[in-house]
Amino acid sequence: NPRVCISAGVHGDEPDGIYALLEFLEANQDNTELFNKVDLTILPVVHIKGFIEKQHEVGAEIYNEFGKRHQTSEEVRSVERAVSNKKIDMFLDIHGDLNYKG
């Protein structure tokens, strides 16, 4: 099965991605066909502090730390621990558009 990681909430002031991911999970909670065909790793709120405080960044700019040798962000270390022992075929990171007026 393909291994897919879906994350949201890298920026605390972009809750749309978090809510979209949770809505997707709720809508598909009984979809055994989907979950039997795809190995999902779900990271619904990467930057918990930022989400709580509704701030783009609280502390380090975590999106700039992924893949670096020395990270200062516990959030980045947590994400990398969650996926480090898995061969992820696709990583989808959901963001929101603060300027969209639709």
PyRosetta script that sets phi, psi and omega in degrees:
from pyrosetta import init, pose_from_sequence

init()
pose = pose_from_sequence("NPRVCISAGVHGDEPDGIYALLEFLEANQDNTELFNKVDLTILPVVHIKGFIEKQHEVGAEIYNEFGKRHQTSEEVRSVERAVSNKKIDMFLDIHGDLNYKG")
pose.set_psi(1, 142.6)
pose.set_omega(1, 174.4)
pose.set_phi(2, -65.3)
pose.set_psi(2, 144.0)
pose.set_omega(2, 179.2)
pose.set_phi(3, -104.9)
pose.set_psi(3, 118.4)
pose.set_omega(3, -174.7)
pose.set_phi(4, -122.1)
pose.set_psi(4, 132.6)
pose.set_omega(4, 174.1)
pose.set_phi(5, -112.4)
pose.set_psi(5, 128.8)
pose.set_omega(5, 177.2)
pose.set_phi(6, -120.2)
pose.set_psi(6, 124.4)
pose.set_omega(6, 178.7)
pose.set_phi(7, -125.1)
pose.set_psi(7, 160.2)
pose.set_omega(7, 176.6)
pose.set_phi(8, -152.0)
pose.set_psi(8, 167.5)
pose.set_omega(8, 175.2)
pose.set_phi(9, 76.4)
pose.set_psi(9, 27.7)
pose.set_omega(9, 174.6)
pose.set_phi(10, -65.8)
pose.set_psi(10, -36.3)
pose.set_omega(10, 175.6)
pose.set_phi(11, -108.8)
pose.set_psi(11, 124.7)
pose.set_omega(11, -174.5)
pose.set_phi(12, -63.6)
pose.set_psi(12, -23.4)
pose.set_omega(12, -179.4)
pose.set_phi(13, -95.5)
pose.set_psi(13, 18.8)
pose.set_omega(13, 176.5)
pose.set_phi(14, -123.5)
pose.set_psi(14, 68.1)
pose.set_omega(14, -176.3)
pose.set_phi(15, -73.1)
pose.set_psi(15, -13.8)
pose.set_omega(15, -177.4)
pose.set_phi(16, -56.1)
pose.set_psi(16, -42.3)
pose.set_omega(16, 179.6)
pose.set_phi(17, -63.1)
pose.set_psi(17, -39.4)
pose.set_omega(17, 178.4)
pose.set_phi(18, -62.7)
pose.set_psi(18, -49.6)
pose.set_omega(18, -178.5)
pose.set_phi(19, -65.6)
pose.set_psi(19, -37.1)
pose.set_omega(19, 178.0)
pose.set_phi(20, -64.4)
pose.set_psi(20, -42.1)
pose.set_omega(20, 179.3)
pose.set_phi(21, -65.3)
pose.set_psi(21, -44.2)
pose.set_omega(21, 178.2)
pose.set_phi(22, -64.3)
pose.set_psi(22, -38.0)
pose.set_omega(22, 177.5)
pose.set_phi(23, -65.3)
pose.set_psi(23, -41.2)
pose.set_omega(23, 176.5)
pose.set_phi(24, -59.4)
pose.set_psi(24, -46.2)
pose.set_omega(24, -179.8)
pose.set_phi(25, -64.3)
pose.set_psi(25, -41.9)
pose.set_omega(25, 179.4)
pose.set_phi(26, -64.9)
pose.set_psi(26, -43.2)
pose.set_omega(26, -178.9)
pose.set_phi(27, -66.4)
pose.set_psi(27, -25.4)
pose.set_omega(27, -176.2)
pose.set_phi(28, -110.9)
pose.set_psi(28, 12.8)
pose.set_omega(28, -174.4)
pose.set_phi(29, -59.6)
pose.set_psi(29, -26.7)
pose.set_omega(29, 179.2)
pose.set_phi(30, -103.0)
pose.set_psi(30, 9.1)
pose.set_omega(30, -177.2)
pose.set_phi(31, -85.5)
pose.set_psi(31, 76.9)
pose.set_omega(31, -177.7)
pose.set_phi(32, -64.1)
pose.set_psi(32, -30.1)
pose.set_omega(32, 178.7)
pose.set_phi(33, -60.7)
pose.set_psi(33, -44.9)
pose.set_omega(33, 178.3)
pose.set_phi(34, -62.0)
pose.set_psi(34, -50.1)
pose.set_omega(34, -174.8)
pose.set_phi(35, -73.6)
pose.set_psi(35, -15.4)
pose.set_omega(35, 173.6)
pose.set_phi(36, -85.1)
pose.set_psi(36, -17.9)
pose.set_omega(36, -177.5)
pose.set_phi(37, -99.8)
pose.set_psi(37, -17.4)
pose.set_omega(37, -175.8)
pose.set_phi(38, -133.5)
pose.set_psi(38, 132.2)
pose.set_omega(38, 172.9)
pose.set_phi(39, -90.2)
pose.set_psi(39, 108.4)
pose.set_omega(39, -175.6)
pose.set_phi(40, -99.6)
pose.set_psi(40, 136.5)
pose.set_omega(40, 166.3)
pose.set_phi(41, -114.6)
pose.set_psi(41, 122.1)
pose.set_omega(41, -175.6)
pose.set_phi(42, -112.8)
pose.set_psi(42, 125.6)
pose.set_omega(42, 176.2)
pose.set_phi(43, -123.1)
pose.set_psi(43, 84.9)
pose.set_omega(43, -168.9)
pose.set_phi(44, -71.6)
pose.set_psi(44, -29.5)
pose.set_omega(44, -179.7)
pose.set_phi(45, -138.5)
pose.set_psi(45, 93.0)
pose.set_omega(45, -178.0)
pose.set_phi(46, -68.6)
pose.set_psi(46, -46.0)
pose.set_omega(46, -174.4)
pose.set_phi(47, -107.6)
pose.set_psi(47, 78.9)
pose.set_omega(47, -173.9)
pose.set_phi(48, -60.3)
pose.set_psi(48, -45.6)
pose.set_omega(48, -179.8)
pose.set_phi(49, -59.3)
pose.set_psi(49, -44.9)
pose.set_omega(49, 179.6)
pose.set_phi(50, -63.4)
pose.set_psi(50, -39.2)
pose.set_omega(50, 178.9)
pose.set_phi(51, -64.8)
pose.set_psi(51, -45.1)
pose.set_omega(51, -179.9)
pose.set_phi(52, -61.9)
pose.set_psi(52, -43.0)
pose.set_omega(52, -177.3)
pose.set_phi(53, -89.3)
pose.set_psi(53, -1.1)
pose.set_omega(53, -179.4)
pose.set_phi(54, 54.1)
pose.set_psi(54, 43.8)
pose.set_omega(54, -179.4)
pose.set_phi(55, -118.9)
pose.set_psi(55, 142.4)
pose.set_omega(55, 179.0)
pose.set_phi(56, -56.3)
pose.set_psi(56, -50.8)
pose.set_omega(56, 178.1)
pose.set_phi(57, -135.2)
pose.set_psi(57, 138.3)
pose.set_omega(57, 171.0)
pose.set_phi(58, -125.2)
pose.set_psi(58, 109.4)
pose.set_omega(58, -174.0)
pose.set_phi(59, 90.0)
pose.set_psi(59, -132.5)
pose.set_omega(59, -176.6)
pose.set_phi(60, -72.1)
pose.set_psi(60, 155.5)
pose.set_omega(60, 172.5)
pose.set_phi(61, -79.7)
pose.set_psi(61, 90.5)
pose.set_omega(61, -168.0)
pose.set_phi(62, -63.7)
pose.set_psi(62, -30.0)
pose.set_omega(62, -178.5)
pose.set_phi(63, -64.9)
pose.set_psi(63, -19.8)
pose.set_omega(63, 177.7)
pose.set_phi(64, -86.8)
pose.set_psi(64, -5.7)
pose.set_omega(64, -174.9)
pose.set_phi(65, -98.5)
pose.set_psi(65, -14.2)
pose.set_omega(65, -177.7)
pose.set_phi(66, -62.1)
pose.set_psi(66, 133.3)
pose.set_omega(66, 178.3)
pose.set_phi(67, 83.3)
pose.set_psi(67, -5.8)
pose.set_omega(67, 179.1)
pose.set_phi(68, -82.9)
pose.set_psi(68, 155.1)
pose.set_omega(68, -177.5)
pose.set_phi(69, -68.7)
pose.set_psi(69, -42.9)
pose.set_omega(69, -176.4)
pose.set_phi(70, -117.8)
pose.set_psi(70, 103.0)
pose.set_omega(70, 179.2)
pose.set_phi(71, -99.3)
pose.set_psi(71, 142.2)
pose.set_omega(71, 175.6)
pose.set_phi(72, -95.8)
pose.set_psi(72, -13.3)
pose.set_omega(72, -174.0)
pose.set_phi(73, -93.4)
pose.set_psi(73, 124.2)
pose.set_omega(73, 175.5)
pose.set_phi(74, -64.1)
pose.set_psi(74, -32.8)
pose.set_omega(74, 178.9)
pose.set_phi(75, -60.9)
pose.set_psi(75, -45.0)
pose.set_omega(75, 179.7)
pose.set_phi(76, -65.7)
pose.set_psi(76, -44.2)
pose.set_omega(76, 178.6)
pose.set_phi(77, -60.5)
pose.set_psi(77, -38.5)
pose.set_omega(77, 179.3)
pose.set_phi(78, -64.9)
pose.set_psi(78, -43.9)
pose.set_omega(78, 178.5)
pose.set_phi(79, -63.2)
pose.set_psi(79, -46.3)
pose.set_omega(79, -177.8)
pose.set_phi(80, -65.8)
pose.set_psi(80, -33.9)
pose.set_omega(80, 174.4)
pose.set_phi(81, -65.7)
pose.set_psi(81, -38.6)
pose.set_omega(81, -177.8)
pose.set_phi(82, -65.2)
pose.set_psi(82, -28.8)
pose.set_omega(82, -176.5)
pose.set_phi(83, -113.9)
pose.set_psi(83, -3.0)
pose.set_omega(83, -171.9)
pose.set_phi(84, -65.3)
pose.set_psi(84, -31.3)
pose.set_omega(84, -178.1)
pose.set_phi(85, -96.8)
pose.set_psi(85, 12.2)
pose.set_omega(85, -179.8)
pose.set_phi(86, -119.6)
pose.set_psi(86, 142.7)
pose.set_omega(86, 172.3)
pose.set_phi(87, -90.4)
pose.set_psi(87, 99.1)
pose.set_omega(87, -177.4)
pose.set_phi(88, -80.6)
pose.set_psi(88, 125.8)
pose.set_omega(88, 178.0)
pose.set_phi(89, -85.1)
pose.set_psi(89, -31.3)
pose.set_omega(89, 179.0)
pose.set_phi(90, -146.7)
pose.set_psi(90, 133.6)
pose.set_omega(90, 177.7)
pose.set_phi(91, -119.8)
pose.set_psi(91, 116.6)
pose.set_omega(91, -179.5)
pose.set_phi(92, -111.5)
pose.set_psi(92, 120.7)
pose.set_omega(92, 179.6)
pose.set_phi(93, -113.5)
pose.set_psi(93, 115.1)
pose.set_omega(93, -173.7)
pose.set_phi(94, -93.1)
pose.set_psi(94, 128.9)
pose.set_omega(94, 177.8)
pose.set_phi(95, -120.7)
pose.set_psi(95, 169.7)
pose.set_omega(95, 174.2)
pose.set_phi(96, -112.8)
pose.set_psi(96, 164.3)
pose.set_omega(96, 178.3)
pose.set_phi(97, -113.4)
pose.set_psi(97, 106.9)
pose.set_omega(97, -176.4)
pose.set_phi(98, -67.7)
pose.set_psi(98, -20.3)
pose.set_omega(98, -176.0)
pose.set_phi(99, -99.4)
pose.set_psi(99, -4.0)
pose.set_omega(99, -177.5)
pose.set_phi(100, -71.0)
pose.set_psi(100, 130.6)
pose.set_omega(100, 178.4)
pose.set_phi(101, -121.5)
pose.set_psi(101, 84.8)
pose.set_omega(101, -174.7)
pose.set_phi(102, -121.1)
pose.dump_pdb("model.pdb")
